[in-house]
Amino acid sequence: MIDQHCHSITLADLDDASFASLLTESDRPPAPGTSPFDSALGLAVRRWCAPALGLPAHTPMADYLARRRELGPAEAARRLLAATGISHCLIDTGLTAAAGHPLLPLPAFAELSGAQVREVVRLESIAEPIDAPAADWAAAVEAALRTAAASAVAFKSVLAYRHSLAIPAERPDRAEVTRAAATHRPGRRLTDPVLLRKLLWTAVDLGLPIQLHTGFGDPDLTLHHADPSLLTDFIRAVEPTGTPLVLLHAYPYHRQASWLAQAFPHVYADLGLTLSYAGPRATTVLGEYLELAPFGKLLFSTDAYGLPELYVVGAAQYRHSLHRLLTDWQGESACTATDAERITQLLSVQNAQRLYRL
């Protein structure tokens, strides 16, 4: 399986609260009397991860964490990652820490996991440090992205966090970009919509697939600004270039993402993060993706971040849900066993191989 969008992990010896903080998209402390362990994702960790550490499925979380500490972070991570069956990880390097601890560099992650690792470059992380006169900002950004593209398989944008997916479709002109760049300070968060549009169009012209965050995330996001259908005008404008656009996560707008993947040949939809968080409902949600999206346009991922457990849960929930769904389809004579095998190969491996030229 090819994990087409994920992040590195930390090998810090996490206390219970730090571990729990990585089982939620919220960056706030839990409400009094509640815990992220008591969630569909918390149940999934106990179900899928405990056997990889030599424990029965659904072991109480306190016993699971004790076993994890007994093994040590590195050995626990090695066992968990080995249990995923993931052969390739396309890692977004825009995040460098989790729960206040550094993430493993890509070579160290590759060695620990045994997977082939390739980089997904976050556009905003490349552009923000650039220190250039306003008139030269666009050229400096292009040069930096060209350098990054030489060793990357894709770009990633967090436009939904920084502004909104509702952006004008047109390329900003040189004068607009120069005026906007005059107010940007190197090292500061890039939030100006003109500069964000210029960044996206620069990436479009370089031709690598562009992954875009859509749908739910942490409280820094305003959810309705992350509806992928807001990108429709931009998607139309990009279509003549042929540059692929990959709509990440999408939930609760996954049906919109599936429609866009059906309607436009250069648009793809990602299955990651959503299936991990959906728990026992993951099969239903996966079926909703497949209502409209062509089978050649959907991509498996985990969006794992910080914890190796999230790789295990992402892979297991996906496998389990896809098996249940396709078994039901065969039972209803909606497809044959041969069809089910082909769909599985497309979503799990072949679509990512083709899109990212792996």
C-alpha positions in Angstrom: 0.0 0.0 0.0 1.1 3.5 -0.8 0.4 6.1 1.9 0.0 9.2 -0.3 -0.2 11.8 2.4 1.3 11.5 5.9 3.7 13.1 8.4 6.6 11.9 10.4 6.5 10.7 14.0 8.1 11.5 17.3 10.2 9.0 19.4 9.8 11.1 22.5 8.7 9.3 25.7 5.2 10.8 25.8 3.2 11.1 29.0 -0.4 10.1 28.9 -1.7 13.7 28.3 0.7 14.2 25.4 -0.2 10.9 23.8 -3.9 11.7 24.1 -3.4 15.1 22.6 -2.4 13.4 19.3 -5.7 11.5 19.2 -7.6 14.7 18.4 -7.5 17.4 15.8 -8.1 20.0 18.6 -5.0 21.8 19.9 -7.0 22.7 23.1 -7.0 20.8 26.4 -10.0 18.5 26.8 -13.0 19.6 28.7 -13.0 18.7 32.4 -14.0 15.1 32.9 -13.3 14.1 29.3 -10.5 12.5 27.4 -9.5 12.0 23.7 -9.1 8.3 24.6 -12.9 8.2 24.9 -13.5 8.6 21.1 -13.9 6.5 18.0 -10.2 7.0 17.3 -9.3 6.0 20.9 -11.3 2.8 20.5 -9.6 2.1 17.1 -6.1 2.4 18.7 -7.1 -0.2 21.3 -8.5 -2.4 18.6 -5.8 -2.3 16.0 -2.6 -1.3 17.7 -2.7 -3.5 20.9 -2.0 -6.8 19.0 1.1 -5.2 17.3 2.6 -4.8 20.8 1.7 -8.3 21.9 -1.6 -7.4 23.7 -5.2 -8.5 23.2 -7.3 -6.3 21.1 -9.3 -3.7 23.2 -6.7 -3.8 26.0 -7.5 -1.0 28.4 -5.6 2.2 27.5 -3.7 2.3 30.7 -2.3 -1.2 30.0 -1.6 -0.3 26.4 0.4 2.7 27.4 2.3 0.7 30.1 3.3 -1.8 27.4 4.4 0.9 25.1 6.7 2.4 27.8 8.0 -1.1 28.6 9.1 -1.5 25.0 10.4 2.0 24.6 9.3 4.5 22.0 11.6 3.3 19.2 10.8 -0.4 19.6 7.1 0.3 19.9 7.2 2.4 16.8 9.2 -0.2 14.9 6.6 -2.9 15.7 3.7 -0.7 14.9 5.0 0.5 11.6 5.9 -3.0 10.6 2.2 -4.0 11.2 0.8 -1.5 8.7 1.8 -3.2 5.4 2.6 0.2 3.9 5.4 0.1 1.4 5.7 3.8 0.5 5.1 7.0 2.5 4.8 10.4 0.9 5.5 12.6 3.8 4.5 16.3 4.1 7.5 17.9 5.8 5.6 21.1 6.7 5.2 20.0 10.3 8.3 19.5 12.4 7.1 18.8 15.9 4.3 16.9 17.7 3.2 17.5 21.3 6.2 19.8 21.6 8.7 17.1 20.5 10.7 17.0 17.2 9.6 14.7 14.4 12.0 12.2 12.9 13.8 13.4 9.8 12.9 11.5 6.6 16.0 9.2 6.5 15.5 8.1 10.1 11.8 7.5 9.5 12.6 5.4 6.4 15.1 3.3 8.4 12.7 2.7 11.3 9.7 1.9 9.1 11.3 0.0 6.3 9.2 2.0 3.8 10.3 3.9 0.8 9.9 7.6 1.7 9.4 10.6 -0.6 8.8 14.2 0.3 5.7 16.3 -0.2 6.8 20.0 0.0 4.5 22.4 1.8 4.2 25.6 -0.3 3.7 28.0 2.5 6.8 26.6 4.4 9.0 27.3 1.4 7.6 30.9 0.8 7.5 32.2 4.3 11.2 32.5 5.0 12.0 34.2 1.7 13.7 37.6 2.2 13.6 39.5 -1.1 12.6 43.0 -2.2 8.9 43.2 -3.0 9.5 43.4 -6.8 11.6 40.2 -6.6 9.5 38.2 -4.3 7.7 36.2 -7.0 10.9 35.3 -8.7 12.6 34.2 -5.5 9.6 32.0 -4.6 9.7 30.4 -8.0 13.4 29.7 -7.7 12.9 28.1 -4.2 10.0 26.0 -5.4 12.0 24.8 -8.4 14.8 23.7 -6.1 12.3 21.9 -3.8 10.5 20.2 -6.7 13.7 18.5 -7.8 13.5 16.0 -5.0 9.8 16.0 -4.2 6.8 14.1 -5.6 4.2 16.7 -4.8 3.4 20.1 -3.3 0.9 20.7 -0.5 -1.1 23.8 0.3 -2.8 24.8 3.5 -4.7 27.6 1.9 -7.9 26.6 3.8 -6.1 27.5 7.0 -4.5 30.7 5.9 -7.4 32.3 4.1 -10.2 30.2 2.6 -10.6 27.9 -0.4 -12.9 30.6 -1.9 -10.2 32.4 -3.9 -10.5 34.2 -7.3 -9.5 31.9 -10.1 -7.3 34.3 -12.0 -3.6 34.6 -11.7 -2.7 37.8 -9.8 -0.7 40.3 -11.9 2.8 41.5 -11.2 1.7 44.8 -9.7 -0.8 43.1 -7.3 1.9 40.7 -6.1 4.5 43.4 -5.6 2.1 45.5 -3.6 1.2 42.5 -1.4 4.8 41.4 -1.0 5.7 44.9 0.3 3.7 44.2 3.5 4.9 40.6 4.1 7.7 40.1 6.6 10.0 37.1 6.1 9.4 34.4 8.7 5.8 35.5 9.3 2.8 33.4 8.5 1.7 33.9 4.9 -1.9 34.9 4.9 -2.3 37.5 2.2 -4.7 36.1 -0.4 -2.8 37.6 -3.4 0.5 36.0 -2.3 -1.2 32.7 -1.6 -2.8 32.7 -5.1 0.6 33.6 -6.6 2.2 30.7 -4.7 -0.5 28.3 -5.9 -0.1 29.3 -9.5 3.6 29.1 -9.4 3.3 25.5 -8.2 0.7 24.8 -10.9 3.2 25.9 -13.6 5.9 23.6 -12.1 3.5 20.7 -12.9 3.9 18.5 -9.8 0.6 17.3 -8.2 -0.7 19.7 -5.6 -2.3 18.4 -2.5 -4.8 20.8 -0.9 -6.2 20.6 2.7 -10.0 20.5 2.6 -12.5 19.5 5.2 -12.0 19.2 9.0 -8.9 20.0 10.9 -7.8 21.9 14.0 -9.5 25.0 15.5 -7.3 27.2 13.4 -9.6 26.3 10.6 -13.1 27.8 9.8 -14.8 24.6 8.6 -17.1 26.1 5.9 -14.1 27.9 4.4 -12.6 24.4 3.7 -15.5 23.0 1.6 -13.7 21.8 -1.6 -16.5 23.0 -3.8 -15.3 26.5 -3.1 -12.3 25.7 -5.3 -14.4 25.0 -8.4 -13.5 28.2 -10.3 -9.8 27.7 -9.5 -10.1 24.0 -10.6 -11.6 25.1 -13.9 -8.8 27.6 -14.4 -6.1 25.0 -13.7 -7.6 22.4 -16.0 -5.9 23.5 -19.2 -2.5 23.1 -17.5 -3.1 19.5 -16.6 -1.6 19.9 -13.2 -3.2 17.3 -10.8 -5.0 18.6 -7.8 -5.5 16.2 -4.8 -8.3 17.1 -2.4 -7.2 15.9 1.0 -9.4 14.6 3.8 -12.6 16.5 2.8 -15.0 15.2 5.6 -17.8 16.3 6.0 -17.5 17.5 2.4 -16.3 14.2 1.0 -19.3 13.9 -1.4 -18.3 17.3 -2.8 -14.7 16.1 -3.3 -16.0 12.9 -5.0 -18.1 15.0 -7.4 -15.1 17.2 -8.3 -13.0 14.1 -8.9 -15.7 12.8 -11.2 -16.3 16.1 -13.0 -12.7 17.2 -13.7 -10.0 14.9 -15.1 -7.2 16.5 -13.1 -8.9 16.3 -9.7 -8.4 13.4 -7.2 -9.8 12.7 -3.8 -7.9 11.4 -0.7 -9.3 8.9 1.8 -6.9 9.8 4.7 -7.7 11.1 8.2 -11.5 10.7 7.6 -11.5 6.9 7.8 -9.2 7.0 10.9 -11.6 9.2 12.8 -14.9 7.7 11.6 -14.5 4.5 13.7 -17.2 1.9 13.0 -18.8 4.3 10.5 -15.7 4.2 8.3 -17.3 1.7 5.9 -20.3 4.0 5.4 -18.2 7.0 4.8 -16.0 5.1 2.3 -19.1 4.0 0.5 -20.1 7.7 0.2 -16.8 8.5 -1.5 -17.4 5.7 -3.9 -20.9 6.8 -4.8 -19.6 9.3 -7.4 -15.8 9.2 -7.6 -14.3 7.1 -10.3 -12.2 4.2 -8.9 -9.1 5.6 -10.6 -9.4 8.9 -8.8 -9.4 7.9 -5.1 -6.2 7.5 -3.1 -5.4 5.7 0.2 -3.6 7.6 2.9 -3.4 7.7 6.7 -2.5 11.4 7.3 -0.7 9.9 10.3 1.1 12.5 12.4 3.2 12.2 15.6 2.1 8.7 16.6 3.0 5.5 14.8 -0.4 4.3 16.0 -2.1 6.6 13.5 -0.4 4.7 10.7 -1.7 1.4 12.0 -5.2 2.8 12.5 -5.3 4.5 9.1 -4.2 1.3 7.3 -6.4 -1.1 9.3 -9.6 1.0 9.1 -9.1 1.4 5.4 -8.5 -2.3 4.8 -11.4 -3.4 7.0 -13.8 -0.9 5.5 -12.9 -1.6 1.9 -13.2 -5.3 2.5 -16.6 -5.0 4.1 -17.9 -2.6 1.4 -16.7 -4.8 -1.5 -18.0 -7.9 0.1 -21.4 -6.3 0.4 -21.2 -5.2 -3.3 -20.4 -8.8 -4.3 -23.3 -10.1 -2.2 -25.6 -7.8 -4.0 -24.1 -8.7 -7.4 -22.9 -5.2 -7.9 -19.4 -6.4 -8.8 -17.5 -9.6 -9.2 -14.5 -10.8 -7.1 -12.3 -9.7 -10.0 -13.8 -6.2 -9.9 -13.2 -6.0 -6.1 -9.6 -7.0 -6.5 -9.1 -4.4 -9.2 -10.8 -1.6 -7.1 -8.6 -2.6 -4.2 -5.4 -2.3 -6.2 -6.4 1.0 -7.7 -7.2 2.7 -4.4 -4.3 1.1 -2.5 -1.4 1.3 -4.9 -1.9 1.9 -8.6 -3.6 5.3 -8.5 -0.7 6.7 -6.4 1.9 5.0 -8.6 0.4 6.6 -11.7 -0.2 10.1 -10.2 3.2 10.5 -8.5 5.2 8.5 -11.0 6.5 6.1 -8.4 
